[in-house]
Amino acid sequence: MRISALALTVFLAACSHTMAGAQSGQVDREIALTDMRVLSSDEMDGRQTGTDGAARARAYIAGRFASIGVQPVGTSYDRPFTYERRGDSHDGINLVGLIEGSGDSDTVMVITAHYDHMGHCGGEICNGADDNASGVAAMLAIAADFAANPPLHDIWFAALDAEEVGLRGATALVADFPVPIDSVALNINLDMLGYQEENELPAAGAFHYPFLRDRIDRAGVVEPAHLIQGYDSPEWGEQGDWTYSSDHGAFHRAGVPFIYYGVDFHQHYHQPTDEYEVMHYDFFVAATQTVVNAARLFDTELDAVQAEREAAASERVTKPGMGQ
Ligand SMILES: [Zn+2]
């Protein structure tokens, strides 16, 4: 009963996508909202790592990947991993696939969004509509856009597990990326795009990778959202430096430039009230369109980003030696 309802939803989303396929560049509002609603429904039971609810969320995302045309590596999107926590070993499963680029560059980009959440809290289901059904829905919108208009570079998509227990899925993916990690010029990480009373959309990362700043500005923002670059250095305060606050942190540790799009903390953060019904739909769709546009711009300029990233990295390596 549950699975068939799930399958029907995937089927309907796929049909709807086919009908709307001609409108490339434009986010399909209904599909994006449906993805966020389904992933944050009680059926997913809070999507805690290792639970049946997380498995149902993966089944939905894998169905959406397949209907969009995201290709698995081998026969499955699943990339299982294990991690240690509090002395015990745990299992997680990332979902990873790609849309191939039309060019011959080896440089790639990876779009990430974690699908896991906290399961139950305070005796209730914590549905995690904002955190992070919204980011997964936005990632699927980027995939649909690239499927309709193929990118120049290979674009990887990763729905990551076990973010809530310390970026474990992202850490596992960085350690076991399907192509050499040095060929990943950029990680765009999406975490919490569904709720914002002031319509503020932070984009973090340019403090560490200054060559991203102008490009993030040029990628622009879609109203009613407005963009704030920052939240990526000590000057934003103890709670305001988000360098390691979500999965992009694992990429940053490996020297991969990142842009993290995600809203500030709010009253529903990690609460049972983080539900689809209280989301800010216009903001979410605008934020989703913003990240679709950004992914498009960064695909176009990815070889330049890679060159600037390599130049900056060699400068970092040589500087200490020069001072001694
Ligand atoms: Zn999150």
Residues whose N, C-alpha, C, O or C-beta is under 5 A from the ligand:
A	BS01	ZN	D131 N132 D191
